[in-house]
Amino acid sequence: IVAIAGFALPTLSASDWSKQAAALAPSLGSLRWSFEPDRVVCTVFTINADKGYAATDNHCLPEAWGYPEGIVVDGHEASVVWRDAALDLAVVKTVYFNRPNVQLRTKPLKVGMEIASFGYGHGAKKYVSKFGNVSQLNPIFIWTDPEPWVDMLVFSYYLVPGMSGGPTIDRDGKLVAMNQYNTAEFGGLGMG
């Protein structure tokens, strides 16, 4: 699912999401580049705790920008186990990241449903969050094989820089999308 943020609808307060945020927080991590360890670049979230796997965006990795490889998750070295530049997705591994898995939503998404995005803003010591609604659901074309069509999720708020790679969840705390980046036309863009 691709998520694009920026269409103005009423948003909810953080207190409305305290239960989901508390459950999700242990699954989040901050991603930094090895050669710039004091700067949070993006966010990761656990997808397979048994293997130490966490998901993030490909554009969060230094090699996507032509820099030397090397990432750190919450102060511990990590390695890239899979990445796809076309989908802007990546999986990283660290032995330290043995945290609760973020569960995938299996029910269909609906326009108007409440959602929340989480991630580490640039320079933040704790995760930040944005709350709102699904504004649109549309298929879009991306140059991938074998299935070039993915679902686009437009939400009612912009993402904070550094939230890339973080999860967007529903009221049940289930993953509906991965945060990507802001665009001039729509706002934030994400895929999951």
Secondary structure as GFF3:
##gff-version 3
##sequence-region A 1 192
A	DSSP	beta_strand	2	5	.	.	.	ID=ss1
A	DSSP	three_ten_helix	14	17	.	.	.	ID=ss2
A	DSSP	alpha_helix	18	24	.	.	.	ID=ss3
A	DSSP	three_ten_helix	25	27	.	.	.	ID=ss4
A	DSSP	beta_strand	28	33	.	.	.	ID=ss5
A	DSSP	beta_strand	36	48	.	.	.	ID=ss6
A	DSSP	beta_strand	53	56	.	.	.	ID=ss7
A	DSSP	three_ten_helix	58	60	.	.	.	ID=ss8
A	DSSP	three_ten_helix	62	65	.	.	.	ID=ss9
A	DSSP	beta_strand	71	73	.	.	.	ID=ss10
A	DSSP	beta_strand	76	84	.	.	.	ID=ss11
A	DSSP	beta_strand	89	93	.	.	.	ID=ss12
A	DSSP	beta_strand	114	119	.	.	.	ID=ss13
A	DSSP	beta_strand	128	141	.	.	.	ID=ss14
A	DSSP	beta_strand	149	155	.	.	.	ID=ss15
A	DSSP	beta_strand	167	169	.	.	.	ID=ss16
A	DSSP	beta_strand	175	183	.	.	.	ID=ss17
A	DSSP	beta_strand	187	191	.	.	.	ID=ss18
###
